[in-house]
Amino acid sequence: MNIDPIFKQINPPPRLMMGPGPVNADPRVQRAMSADLLGQYDPAMTAYMNEVMALYRQIFVVDYHWTFLIDGTSRAAIESALVSLIEPGDKVLVPVFGRFGHLLTEIASRCGAEVIILEKEWGEIFSPDEIKTALDAHQPKVLAICQGDTSTTMCQPLEEIGKLCHERGVISYVDATASIAGNELLIGDWKIDVCTAGLQKCLGGPSGSGPITLSDRAAELIKKRWHVEKGIEPAGFVPGQDSRIQSNYFDLAMVMAYWSPDRLNHHTEATSMLYGARECARCVLEEGLDQAIARHHMASDAMKAGLLALGLKLFGNLDYKMSNVTGVYIPSELDGEAVRRDMLHHFGVEIGTSFGPLHGKIWRIGAMGYNARKDTVLRTLNALSSCLKLHGMKIPEKDAALAALEIYNMQSDGTTPNIEISPVTDDA
Ligand SMILES: Cc1ncc(COP(=O)(O)O)c(C=O)c1O
C-alpha cells in the first residue's frame, strides 16, 4: 500500500526560538546526534559514557563521581532524584517562587513525602534567613529548590542555602534545568548534594536528556536502597537495608550500577541523546564555562536595553533576574497573544507566553544557548518593534535594536553598560 501523501517528509518551518526554552539547538549538537549508533556495551560506547561523566563534572563544577545522564526530559532527572532520595513519610522542604517549585512539591508528594511549602510572590526570591528559619523549624531530610524558575524569570541565590543545608545534614536538591551554563552555578563549592539539568536551554541542545550529579553523601543514601531486578543480580548481591525505590526506571541505585564499571543492565542508553549531551558539554567547555555565562549576561543586558527603548516595562526583581530570560509586561492596550502570533507568522520569531498569575500579563523573551547571540537579540527586537507598531502601539523614536547594539559595542570597547531601568508597576 502506498503512503498517504499527507505524510510528507519532516521539513519544519524555519524558526528562531527566543522564548524561555526550548531554543534552537547548536548545529554541532545536531550533527553529533546524527552519528552512527553503537551497541550499549561496545567499548567505544562505554568510553563515551565515561567521557560524559567527566564533561558534566566540569559543567556542574563538582568532583562528585556520580555525574551522569538520565534518559528522558529534565523532569525525568528531577523525578529520579526525588524518588530515589525520598522515602514515604520523609519531611521535604520546598521553597516555591514559581511554577517549577510547585512541580517539585507535586513530585515530592507523589513520593509520599510530608511536604512543607514556603511560598514567595512570583517575581521574588528567598533570603538565606528565611530558609534558615524554615530549616530549623521543620528539620527536613531534603530541601528541594529551583535555581532559575523560567515561569517568573527569577534566579534564586543558592550559595548560602547549600551551606545551611550541609551544616544541618539536610540533603539539598536543586533543579538547574533552565539556568545551568547561563548563570553561575558552583554545585561543589556551594555544598549542594544533588543537581539536575536539561539540554534545551543554556546548554544549546534538544530536550530529552537530563544530566544529574550526586554528592557522595547523597549517593550513599541511595545505595542503601539498592535492590536489583530478578534475573540480573550479580553473584553475591546483597540488597540495601533501606526501602526499595518506588520507581524502576528512575531507580538511581540501579542507574548508577549501569554507569559503573560493572555496567549492570538497566535501560538501553539513548545513544543519540548521549552524543548530543556530550556535544553540548563539549561546546560549552570549549568556549569556557565562564565565557558562556558572560555571553548570556551580555545578551540579557542588550535585550533589556532594547525592550526599554521600546517603552516597555520589565518584570520582577531585576537584581535576581536569570541571565537567559527576561519578563516584560504586555502593554494593557495590546492583545499579547496576537502580537506573539504575528511575530511567529511574519518573522519566524517565537517569544514566550506565561503561566498562572502572570498569564496574559507578561511575555518571556529568552536569549540562551546557541541563541544567546547578538544577531538573534537584534532580530527579535526588530520583529517585536514592528509587531508592536502593527498593533497600533506608539513606540519611542529610539530604535530598539540599535539600543541593544550599543550594549554590544560598549563591551567591545571596554565600557560597562549602564542601563537605566524604569520602576515596575503592576498596572504596566
Ligand atoms: C526550571 C525548569 N524545571 C523543569 C523543567 C521541565 O523540563 P522538561 O520539560 O525538559 O521535562 C523546565 C522546563 O521548562 C524548567 O524550566
The ligand as an ORCA input file, in Angstrom:
! r2SCAN-3c Opt
* xyz 0 1
  C      13.136     25.148     35.759
  C      12.567     24.022     34.956
  N      12.455     22.811     35.520
  C      11.949     21.771     34.853
  C      11.519     21.894     33.561
  C      10.938     20.693     32.868
  O      11.734     20.312     31.834
  P      11.292     19.239     30.741
  O      10.156     19.860     30.019
  O      12.521     19.069     29.919
  O      10.907     17.991     31.442
  C      11.622     23.135     32.913
  C      11.161     23.305     31.539
  O      10.972     24.354     31.033
  C      12.162     24.223     33.643
  O      12.278     25.440     33.082
*
